[in-house]
Amino acid sequence: MSYRGSEGVVREMSPLNPAELYVIVVTRNGKTTVVTGWRGWLVGVAIFVAATALLFVVTFVMLGVAITAAAVLFIAVPVAVGVAILASLFRSPRA
């Protein structure tokens, strides 16, 4: 695998060089940007933290929806059963 270094020279990546193991390549509007070294690690950590935070937000929202739905069901089902029992008591004897 090769990439264009900061000097504009195409360099081959060596899997033995730990400084070149972490490379982020971003292409926008036809322009390619390569982030290596400590900046690459920093961008990678920032992306990881943002993805983890987004995952936690989605998890807590889904947990809140589940708890709310369960609470509504725990209240609505017994009320519906009670209303049905009361309705059966007030039913006319003709039927």
Stockholm file with secondary structure:
# STOCKHOLM 1.0

chainA/1-95         MSYRGSEGVVREMSPLNPAELYVIVVTRNGKTTVVTGWRGWLVGVAIFVAATALLFVVTFVMLGVAITAAAVLFIAVPVAVGVAILASLFRSPRA
#=GR chainA/1-95 SS CEEECTTSCEEECCTTCGGGSCEEEEEETTEEEEEEHHHHHHHHHHHHHHHHHHHHHHHHHHHHHHHHHHHHHHHHHHHHHHHHHHHHHTSCTTC
#=GC SS_cons        CEEECTTSCEEECCTTCGGGSCEEEEEETTEEEEEEHHHHHHHHHHHHHHHHHHHHHHHHHHHHHHHHHHHHHHHHHHHHHHHHHHHHHTSCTTC
//
